[in-house]
Amino acid sequence: MKYVVMIFRSVDRVWTADDDAALARLIRLEQELAESGELVSSEGLRPPAEGRIVQVRDGQQVVTDGPFGEAKEQLAGFYLVDARDDEHAQALAGRVSAAVGDRVELRGTVISSGMPDELR
């Protein structure tokens, strides 16, 4: 089953040498997961201020520039992993958490697990 491990970062935090070290740990982890076949994809995201909201209203596409959302923390990056079970996915998320030195969010994907009735 596939899981997304989401990494968050405070929008007003300044990049430091600790962040350089965390990035190096994440790159090593990405390589390890790729070698083990568990990595599907991994990316860091550009800052929220560079994001856009895209939606269709009354048949017309509307694009609104960021930043958006009042949240102090924004999604900074993700790992999409293929884990044999939930326990293993939690262990992989723990490795990402250790690499970034902060909490991460773990969610299973819908299609790989089958659409649950509560989401229909």
Secondary structure, DSSP 4 states (H G I P E B T S, - for coil): -EEEEEEEEETTPPP-HHHHHHHHHHHHHHHHHHHHT-EEEEEE---GGG-EEEEEETTEEEEEES-----SEEEEEEEEEE-SSHHHHHHHHHHHHHHHTS-EEEEE-HHHH---GGG-
